[in-house]
Structure formats: structure tokens, C-alpha cells
Amino acid sequence: MGESMSKRLKLQLGSEAEMEERAFANPYPDYQPQGAVAAPSAADTHRDRALQPPVEEESLPFGADGKVNARFSKRIQAKIKDLLQQMEEGLKTADPHDCSAYTGWTGIALLYLQLYRVTKNQSHLQRSLDYVKRILRNLNGRRVTFLCGDAGPLAVGAVVYHKLKNDSESKECVAKLLQLQRTVISTDSELPDELLYGRAGYLYALLYLNTEISPETVPQSIIKEVIDAIIESGKNFSKEERKTDRCPLLYQWHRKQYVGAAHGVAGIYYMLMQPIANVDQETLTELVKPSIDYVRHKKFRSGNYPSSLSNETDRLVHWCHGAPGVIHMLMQAYKTFKEDKYLKDAIDCSDVIWQRGLLRKGYGICHGTAGNGYSFLSLYNLTQDRKYLYRACKFAEWCLEYGAHGCRIPDRPYSLFEEPVTRNYRSKWDLRYGWSYSLPLRHFSTGDFPVSSV
């Protein structure tokens, strides 16, 4: 029996060689409050980081007020300027037909919109408009979500036009976005429910508009119909799988019950818990909460989560699959239900990300170091524990050394969710925009996902 347990644990953890193949060993000492002596974790001992000296207070890139110091801020701004030039040059050969926020032109428009938000430089808003005009001429109507479909371009276009006080164009974008709702709520539709390609991704676009323009931009009745469709789909699939008692809301994508933020239940539950979604308390308590608890019990010993409910191998530490996506669900559950177990699990996720989150895949949001770094921003915002601000700064520091680590080159290197736009976009800690990462860090951000704290 002991041998069987040992084999199972080895299967869960994966081989050390495989872990090293996926992530770089974290070279940074972890943060400790001045004068504190922390007991090393098993992972720290294994990687010999416990032997490193504690971080000196004067060497921190931020002050006691949580504001990033001038030196680090200047370094970030210089890198952003450099990467913007690289990006604009690289975009000359980008796919002219990819209008998505995930890998296409909407992601670029979103980047410039965020730069405007932080710097108040009107030229950035104008540049965002240039890309919006290009995008709106090339919508294909094949998909309906914020990240990968027409909902993203239309929502971003509506916000850009709103900021330029062009209400007629803004309202036209909103109207076209709402026309997609019929497909989303149709019971005959084969649309999934997940964030990238499904109903939760369309819901995100609706909530984004109500957050960025006004709470009445999308009528609550329309939002409720989308939420009802998501709830009904989850209940039906749970019943099919005979899991109604254990997991009242269950979802699949391509016949797999994924866990992570991109294709799995973490992204769906996160959206349902958004306060602006106005999901009734009974639904949250009776359906969403027990479903989250079901996922929590799938946690590996390391604190990481499987890519799907049936997967027993502890391998992936990405926003799309693993702790960096699940952590956002857990933090939102803590805010919603006020139970410490969710915060504890989120902290466990953070430790996994710190240990295994400097990814060889690159610096992007979906499966890169910048995406992993957002978890620290969110956790700092929630707890005000400077450990997480320190960790966020260290992951940002890693991203500022772009090209020095020998990471793999992504298929779409000048896109929001792959890179290097990601590093620019995630370089602005503005209170409104979640997954951003530095310009300057004195505009501290929540780090909520995926685009703004809806």
C-alpha cells in the first residue's frame, strides 16, 4: 500500500526534470517582514532558496505606502517605450484578419486604451481608435466572446468611442453587441459556457460595458438571460453526470471537464460571482458555492489544481490551466462568502505560483510569467500583505529582462495574451485594469482578470 501511495504522489507531482522543463527555478529570495524568521517550505528547501539571505527593506522596489519607487518606475517606463516600438514594427507582418482581443488587433486597441487610462496621454486614445476602426471593418461573426469573438471588438469600440464623447458610434457598437445575445441564450446552440469561446465570455463583455460606461448600458434583463442560460446549462450537465449533490453546476468543453480559468469551471464561477452580475444570493449559496467546494477538493498536495477534474498529474501552472487561474475564483469566493478557507486556498495557490511560475513558455498572460504575476497583484489588493506586492514586483522584474532567459517564442509574438504586448499591458498598475503589470506602479492595480475588475 505504501508503494502504491508513493507512486500516486509521484504521478501527481510529476518528475523533477519535467517541472524544470516547464519552469525556471525561482532565483529570488522570498519576502519576509523585517526581523521575522520564516520556516522554509519543502519547496524552498529543495531549491536551496531557504539558504538565501532575507530581503533588505531598503532594497525593495516600493515604499511602506505600497508605491513603487522612482528608480523601478523609470525602468518600467523605459521598457514599455522600447516594447511599444518593437510591437509596432512587428505588427506590420501580423495577421490582418485576426480581430480578437486574445491574439489580434483588439488586444492592441486595449493596450493603447490602458496606456491612455494610466498616462492621460490623448495620443494613446487616438491610437486605440485607429485600431478600433480597423477592427470594426473586419468582424467575421463566427464567435461571440470578449477574448476570441466579436463581442470583444464591439465592447472595446464602444468604450473608446464613449471616452471620445462620440455617443452615436458607441451606442451602435453596443447595439451590435446585444444582437449576439440571441445566439448565446439559444437552447439549440452548441455554444459552450467557458470564458474563451462560450457564454461566460459573452457575459464578460456585457459586464465590461456596464463597468466602463455606465451600469445601465446593458439592461439587467439581458444580463440575467445570459446568466440563466449558463446556470441551466451547468445544472443539466451536472444531472447528466449524476453529480447534482456534489457539484450542482458542472461544465465541459470538448468533452472534458476543465478546471482552469480559460476553458474551465474556475472562469465560469468567477463570472457568476461578480457583484455587477447581480446573481441572486440563493443561487450563489445553493449552486455556485458547493460547486466551488467540489473543485477545492481536487487540489493537489502542492496547492496546485489539475487541468481537468479527471487529471491526476500536477504539471501546469498557467492562467489557463492551474493555480494562476483558479486563484482568482478563490479570491472572489472569499469576497462573496466571507469564509477563510477560500483565502487559505488562494494563498496556497500563490505559493505554487511563486515556486513554479517563471515559465519557459514565455512572458504572456495565458501561459506565461506575466499572467502568473497577476495573482500576486490581486492577492496584495485583497490582503494588503506586502509579501504579494514584492512577489509581483519580482515577476515584473523577470519580464523586464525580456529575451534574456531563453524562453520559447510564441506563435503570435505581438499579441495581448501571448506577448510582448502582454508585458506592456501588464505593466500598468491602475486601479481599474486587472491583468496589467507596470506603468508606473504607483498607479497600483487590482490584478483582477481578464481585462478590468467587472
PyMOL commands that set and color helices and strands:
alter all, ss='L'
color gray80, all
select helices_A, chain A and resi 2-13+16-22+42-46+49-51+57-59+70-93+105-119+122-136+151-163+167-179+181-185+199-212+220-240+265-272+275-277+281-296+323-337+340-356+369-383+386-400+421-425
alter helices_A, ss='H'
color red, helices_A
deselect
rebuild
show_as cartoon
